[in-house]
Every structure is written in structure tokens, then in C-alpha cells.
Amino acid sequence: MALSASISGGGASRLLSPAALHHDSLSSCKLEEKTKISSSSNLSLLPRSPATTAFRTGCGRKESYRIHASSSAAKAILLDESKEKVLLPKGDLWSVHKFGGTCVGTSQRIKNVADIIANDSSEGKFVVVSAMSKVTDMMYDLINKAQSRDDSYVAAADAVFEKHKLTAMDLLDGDDLATFLSRLHHDINNLKAMLRAIYIAGHATESFSDFVAGHGELWSAQILSYVVKKNGVDCQWMDTRDVLIVNPTSANQVDPDFVESEKRLEEWFAQNPCKAVVATGFIASTPGNIPTTLKRDGSDFSAAIMGAMLRARQVTIWTDVDGVYSADPRKVSEAVILKTLSYQEAWEMSYFGANVLHPRTIIPVMRYDIPIIIRNIFNLSAPGTMICRPSVDEEFSGLIADAPVRGFATIDNVALVNVEGTGMAGIPGTASDIFAAVKDVGANVIMISQASSEHSVCFAVPEKEVKAVADALRSRFRQALDAGRLSQVAVIPNCSILAAVGQKMASTPGVSATLFNALAKANINVRAIAQGCSEYNVTVVIKREDCVRALRAVHSRFYLSKTTISMGIVGPGLIGATLLDQLKDQAAVLKEDFNIDLRVMGITGSRTMLLSNSEIDLLRWKELMEEKGEVADLDKFANHVQGNHFIPNTVLVDCTADSGIASHYYDWLRRGIHVVTPNKKANSGPLDEYLKLRALQRQSYTHYFYEATVGAGLPIISTLRGLLETGDKILQIEGIFSGTLSYIFNNFVGTRAFSDVVSEAKEKGYTEPDPRDDLSGTDVARKVIILARESGLKLELSDIPVQSLVPEPLRASASAEEFMNQLPQFDQDIAKERQAAEAEGYVLRYVGVVDVTRAEGRVELRRYKKDHAFAQLAGSDNIIAFTTSRYKEQPLIVRGPGAGAQVTAGGVFSDILRLASYLGAPS
């Protein structure tokens, strides 16, 4: 199909093919530009006075360049190329700035950029600018509309015109405004003609698209250059398509031709000597002078190339963040700004998706050791991040040595492909065939891992490409699969990649161990691992749903950011409410001094629960329970507390005495939820369930702490474990485990009636609402069975004989009140026992005993001499004696308050802090 378009210009009408149209429009633009430059009194092309400029280059060499200048007028420079040209000085006198689209998105922001340029004290300033915010998208939208034969492309082009017209009218005046608007009007007319040709053809070539898309940079560069000149700076604007020559590659990238580009830069500067240049980013030309773009992050690449050609002192990339973060701050709120990064670190982080720079941006400046500085145009007080080659002093400074891992980055939406089979081992070319098949479908391999056994090759690709990769591999290896030499080509979807990056990792032992330990403690499974011999990077593949939690866990471990734990409190009764008060009072100190951030995300009772997506205000939790509480649902509660992926660790604190709640512990631990509790029901319940629970705990990094189940705030469980773990042998554990019964028998002296002492204990809140729960001895029996099982005895609760202090006739009393009313009738029985003991110089104590030697336990009322440690108690104190191989003659005694909400809640709180320490909080 013949394609033609009529373009009127210069008083003639011509009929052009698309290629001719493309070439003609370029020529027309360039011709008009030269005409305007030569005739405009506002664009000074006069060379500077002859001078010799000395400077230090980026490599440290000191060189001199003589700048020759003639007194010819600008027009003579253009027309007579035989005149002596001005040599382009290079080196430290130049600073390069790059401003992205956000930086020049509005008139005010363009003024701010012009001020930054004016305030730069460098002798030479080279500024690379992107199109105004959203303009490049608008230009591609024009192309898409035109090739889709959508007539609205005309109105869309007018919208582009209006956006730049209004910006120019807001910033410029006089000849500058007239010149720019004339050029803008001419460009838009040319674009409409080209778009009309695309509309008719229904297709746009890559060169057409690149030419259209690059206009945004042309307009923003011109506007900014005029504003800079208004600020009194000698400034010219550069169309980098006249200077920057690149060779397109097959990988949708381009390679700069530095030799030709530097030659053209010299020629451009000879015709346009000035102290400041505002150049277009993103766009360039091919060796055949066909417009093209630098593809992804092209403006940053432009700045790096120009910085390298000028041997500039530094390249500053202006953006909207304060610098490079140690992790994505949207995922890790504790991420910190990195003051410096090495080229290699920035390279690695950018490859893995960190918002740093595209890897190729770093290559040109690395050659000349030119630092890149990332700065925030909206926060000039922030120093930013410098990307450079560390000096020898910096290499061994404390700053770098203390941070072997500088940052973490992630890539989402990837899939693993695993090719395995015994027929792969020792067969040359298998890996080559695998990746040849991947290349054939144009897929990008992000990471590769192969075991030394050579039985499998595992690699990660973008999830959108995995089906094509898997199909290609199965087709390529069909014969091997059918013959059994290969067992499978397996796809593992829904994965993410987490990379830890740091130059000092190579010389710091234990970095990988710390990384994997942090992941394990967050209950995160690693699917694949890769690490290069340079050790700048350790990469792991994990489940997609674990990605944020993993990122926070490893960042917390290496940066000692706050160890954050999502907490759910089950049972806001006496102990639970006391714990919440303790958390409220201590929260600020824990954050500030110990880097522990405990966030209560949910509180549930038997009927009502309160949930929060951030954290519950512990000053108002009771009020909020009434206002915003919802019907209690334990499964929903657990899912909510664990569901915040921004917090890597979750703990549920069961402050009840409910066996139904305890039955959920196994499922919680299996899901990676830590459990802390004073509830005795799980550890004293059926033996098989207890063993199953402990086995699960030992097999994982999920923690189950229950110190408060035996001694409230006393370290009973931890003392016992310490003895066992150090090789001691437990012979017997004997103790007064009930604070209630301790109080009763400490005060059951003289002529006092047993029922009176029980009533007093009830009034003081030492007993349960029904004192029979204490006097029955069941609670003590549960503590005995817990200690027996911790000592290695496999006993059921029913194996423990218990001497109940509840008179047989009163065990069936209808209520606690009825029991208390009838208890005095039985005072005489226990009074006789006390009197008999006292007559022989003994006192009565209600104790629990674990006899490990005989593999038995019991709960009973015993007599002790008045000089025995158990006879010396006061109030509601507990006392436990450990008789072991080491402590055989003199038992190890643990004594202290064993009852009361404050000490029990304190014991639970202590377990929570122990959990935080295990999860990485500094001790």
C-alpha cells in the first residue's frame, strides 16, 4: 500500500513516503534551529576570551587545556568551519546534574531547578533533563492512539501543546517566549503529520516511536535553559541527538559510541561555548543519524555518559527521595539512608529491583572513578547517597566494617524452574541446552542454582515467562524425559527473590549464617540459594507471601532496627489486663533502649474481640473494646494478628486457664506463631498431645514459652532446663507450688480455725472465686506433672495421687458460698493434724513432689521441722527445692512470690522479652 502525506512548509507542498517524511521532519527541525540560533540576539554563540584552564581530572591527573577563541561572530562560526575551534575543557571544573520528570513537573519546580543550577559554584555545569512529569507517557499514548486509528490522537496532541504552552507562558517572556512557542507550534504540526501517517498505516516503526517520544525532553530542555539564562547564567540548550551516538543491541539496549560522541561533543561546544548546558536526556541517535532512545532509565544513562565524556567531578541524580535506602521504606519502615555505596553494591542492588540506578548507568562513570550522588530535590538539606569507589581508608573504616550487608532488595512475581534427573550428571552441554531453550523463547534468567551432584539445575524467571520456558524445555528434552534420563521439568510458581548486598560480605565470616538464621527464626522456608564467588550478594528464593516478612526479619537482624513483634492477647482478665498495663508502661523504654517494638494487634475475650491494623492504644483498650469490639472468633483473631506482613514475628499470649484455647497451640506453632502462656492446660493435658506439641516446637524455630505455668514470676522452668542442659541429673523436685495454700498454711497457726484462714485468703484475693479449686490440689498436681515431664518422665495427670483438702461431703456443694458456709463444720479434723504436728516440733505444708528416681509424682500435706526452709515461708511465697547429682547434700532452692496478678503477668512479660531476644533483639 502506498502511503503519502502532504506537508506544507516553505510555501511548497510535497508528497513524501514515511521514511522521507521522517528524514524531512528531522532536517526541517535542524534547519529551523540553526536559522533561529544564527539570527536570535538572545542566544550568544560568541566564544569566550582566550584562556588556559587548569584542573584536576577525576583520576587525579592535573592537566591543562588551552582554549582558543576567535573574535568572529556566531554566524561566522556556523558558516566557516575552517576557523579555529574552541577546545572542550574536561575534568573537575564540570559538575553534571540530572533532573527527572518529577523535578520539572510544574513551573515552580522548573524555577527550583534553575535556582539549583545557578547556585552550583562549578565553573562548568552540564544539566541533563527529562520530559516534564507524565509527558513521555502522553507521547507514547499519541502513538498508540494513532496506530489504533483512534481520532482522539489530535486532541491528545493539542493537550500536549497546551501543557507546554501554559508552562512557557508562566516562566518566559519576550523573545524567549516567542522563540519557544514558535518552535513548539512547529514541532506539534510536524508530529500531527507523522501521527497522521501512522494513523493511515496502522503501525509505527520503532524509529517513528522513538522520534515522537523524545520530544518531551526537547521542550523541557529549552524551557529550562531560558529560565537559567534569566537567572544570569551563560547557558545553552543541547539536543543530544546531535551529540550522543549509540549502537542498538539485540537486548533492547544501546551501547554508547564514546569515540564518535566525544568528537561530536567537541564540535558542538566549538559552536556553542557556554558555562552551562541544559541537555535532553533519554534520546540519542544511531550512527546513521536516526533518532533513538536510551531505553529504560535513559536520562540517568545520559547523565552518566556525559559525565564520563567530560571527566566530570561528580554526577548528581536529583530525585524525590533522600537517597538510597537499606531496604524499600514502603516495606521496612526502619530502613535507613545509606551515606555511601560502592559501585558494585549499587550495581547489585539495582539489578534486584532496588530504586537506585540501572546497572548500566554506573558503567560509564566507573571507568573514571566519578562519584554519583543521589539527592532529593524536595529536601535540599539531606546530603543524599554517594556511589563511588571506596578509598583504602574507607575500606577499613568502622562504618563499612560494621555493616557487611549494606542493603536488601527484592524481586516479586518470579517462578522457579527445576530440571532434574540422574542422566544430567557428568554429561557436558546439558546446561548449555537448557539455557539455549530459554534464550529461544526470549526469557530472562534472574538467578541460577546448581547442586554439585549435577542432578538438577534450578533457575528463576519472571512468572509471566515461565509457561513458555517450561514448554520449550519439555519440547527440547522430550526424548530424555521419555527415556527417564531426566525425571522432570518442574515449575514452582508464586515466588520472590530476596538479595542481601554488601562489599564487606566477602571478608566477614558468618554473614550467610546470620542471614539464614534470621529467616529461620521468622519461620520462612528458603526454596533456592545463589551466591557468587565475589560474595557481594547472597540471593534466596522464598514464597511470595513471605517476602515482606523475610525482608523485615533480615533487615532487623543486620541493622538492629526495632525487633517488631505482632502480639495478640487472649483473655483480658485479671492477668491479661495486668500484662496490658505493664506493656503500656514499658513500651517506650523497650523501643528506645532495647530496640524492641511490641505491638498489640488484637485482644480477645470469650465474647468480644478488638482488632487493629496498626496497634491498639493501650491507654484506651477497655474503652475501645466497648466501642469497636466485635464477636469473638479465635481463628479470625489469629489470622488477623499474623496477617500483617509488615511485621515478621507473631506471638499469641494466652492468659486464660481454658483447655479449649490450649488446644489451638499446636496449630498456631505449626503456622509459625509463637506462643507465650501461664495456662497449664496444654502441658498437663494428655501425654500424647504434650509430646506432639514439644516435638513440633523442637523441629522448628517457633518458640513456646510457659515459665509462668509453674512459678508465676519465679524462674522454675528455666532453672530446671539449665540443670538438665549442663548435664546434671535430677533426683527430686519438691516444692510449695501454690501461693494460695502457702498463705493458708503460713497463717494456720495457734488457735486459728482453718475455715477462718481460708475466708481471709479469699477476701484478700489469693484464692480462686471458688476456694475448692485451690484446696482440691489439682492446680498443684498440674504443676507437678509439668515438672515431671520437663524432667523426662512420661506421666499422665491421672498418675499423680492428690490429697484433697476439700472435705468429701463438701465436694458436691452447689456453690462457693454454700461451701464456705459449711466448711467450719470440718475445722476440727485438720486442727487435730496441725496440733499433732506442732506437738512434735513440725509444721504442716502442702507440697508437690516429683521423684525422678522412682518415676512418680504426688501431691500431699507433709510435716517439716521448724528449721526447714519450707517452714520459713511468709505470706504467699512459693519455694522449690531441686535435689540433683550436683546439689545432693544441699538442694538448690528457688523462693519468692508465687501468686498474684502482678508477678504472674511479670513472668509472662519476661517470656515475651526472652522471645524478642531469640528473634534478634540485642541482649
MOQUI-V424659 format. One line per field, one symbol per residue. ss: DSSP state (h for helix, s for strand, l for the rest). phi: phi as a letter, one per 20 degrees, with the letter a starting at -180 (. if undefined). burial: + if it has 9 or more other C-alpha atoms within 8 Angstrom, else -. A space follows every 10 residues. Layout:
ss->???
phi->???
burial->???
This chain:
ss->llllsssssl lssssslhhh hhhhhhhhhh hhhhhhhhhl llllllllll ssssssllll lsssssslll lllhhhhhhl llllllllll lllssssssl llllllhhhh hhhhhhhhhl lllssssssl llllhhhhhh hhhhhhhlll llhhhhhhhh hhhhhhhhhh hllhhhhhhh hhhhhhhhhh hhhhhhhhhh hllllhhhhh hhhlhhhhhh hhhhhhhhhh llllsssslh hhllssssll lllssslhhh hhhhhhhhhh hllllsssss llssslllll sssllllhhh hhhhhhhhhh lllssssssl llllslllll llllllslls sshhhhhhhh hlllllllhh hhhhhhllll ssssssllll llllssssll lhhhhllhhh hlllllssss ssssssssss lhhhlllllh hhhhhhhhhh llllssssss lllllsssss sshhhhhhhh hhhhhhlhhh hhhllllsss ssssssssss slhhhhhlll hhhhhhhhhh hllllsssss slllllssss ssshhhhhhh hhhhhhhhhl llssssssss lllhhhhhhh hhhhhhhhhh hhhhlsssss sssslllsss slllllllll hhhhhhhhls sllhhhhhhh hhllllllss ssssllllhh hhllhhhhhh lllsssslll llllllhhhh hhhhhhhhhl lllssllhhh hllllhhhhh hhhhhlllls ssssssllhh hhhhhhhlll lllhhhhhhh hhhlllllll lhhhhllhhh hhhhhhhhhh llllllhhhl sslllllhhh lllllhhhhh hhhhhhhhhh hhhhhhhhhl lsssssssss sllllsssss ssssslllhh hhllllssss ssssllllll lsssssslll hhhhhhhhhh hhhhhhhhll lll
phi->.fcbbeceam ncdcdcfgff gfffffffff ffffffffde fededffffg bdddadffen edccceeecd effgffffed ffffeefefc pffecdccdf fffdfcffff ffffffffef effccdddce fggmffffff fgfffffele ffffffffff gfgfffffff ddblfgffff ffffffffff ffffffffgf fmbcffffff fffffgfgff ffgfffffff endfccdcef fecedcdfdf elccdfefff fffffgffff ecfaeccddf emdbcegeme fbcemglfff fgfffffffe lffaddeebd cfqeefafff dcfegdfefc bfgfffgfff fenffdbfgf ffgffggdle fddecdfebf fffndedbef ffffgdffff ffcfdeaccc celdcedddc rffefmefnf ffffefffff emedeebcbc fffmebccbd cgffdfffff ffffffdgff ffenfdeadd ddeldcddcd cafegfddfn ffffffffff femdeeebcb bfffmfbddc dcfffeffff fffffffedl fgfecedcdd neefffffff fffffdgfff ffeclddede eaccdfdccc dbedaefffc ffffgffdfc ffbfffffff fefeffdfcc cddededeff fffegfffff enefccbefe fffdegffff ffffffffec eedcdbgffd dleeeeffff fffffenfdf dbccaeedff ffffefdecm dffgffffff fffenfefgd gffeffnfff ffffffffff eoeddefffe fcefeeggfe fdgfbfffff feggfdgfff fffffffffe ndcececdcd dfgelbbbca ececffefgf eefcmdfdbc dddcfedefc gfddcrgcbo ffffffffgf fffffgffep ffe
burial->--+++----- -----+++-- ++--+---+- -------+-- ----+++--+ --+-++++-- ----+++++- ---+--++-- ----+++--+ ++++++++++ +++++-+-++ +-+++-++-- ---+++++++ +++-++-+++ -++-++++++ --+--+++-+ +--++-+++- ++---+++-+ +--++-++-+ ++++++++++ ++-+--++++ ++++++++++ +++++++++- +-+-++++++ ++++++++-- --++-++--- ++-+++++++ ++++++++++ ++++++---- +++++-++++ ++++++++++ ++++++++++ -++++++++- ++--+-+++- +++-++++++ ++++--+++- ++-+++-+++ +++++++--- ---++++++- ---++----+ +-++++++++ +-++++++++ +++++----- ---+--+++- +-+-+--++- ---+++++++ +++-++--++ -+++--+--+ +--++++++- ++-+++++++ ++++++---- +--++--+++ ++++-+-+++ ----++++++ ++++-+++++ ++++++++-+ ++++++++++ ++--++++++ ++++--+--+ +--+++++++ +++++--+++ +---++---- +--++---+- -+----++-+ ++-+++++++ ++++++---- ++--++-+++ -+++++++++ ++-++-+-++ --+--++--- ++++++++++ +++++++--+ +-++---+++ ++++++++++ ++++++-+-- --+++++++- ++---+++-+ ++++++++++ ++++++++++ +-+-+++--+ -+++-+---+ --+--+-+++ -+++-++--+ +--+--++-- -+++++++++ ++---+++++ +-++++---+ +-+--+++++ +++++-+--- +--++-+++- +++++++++- ++--+++-++ +--
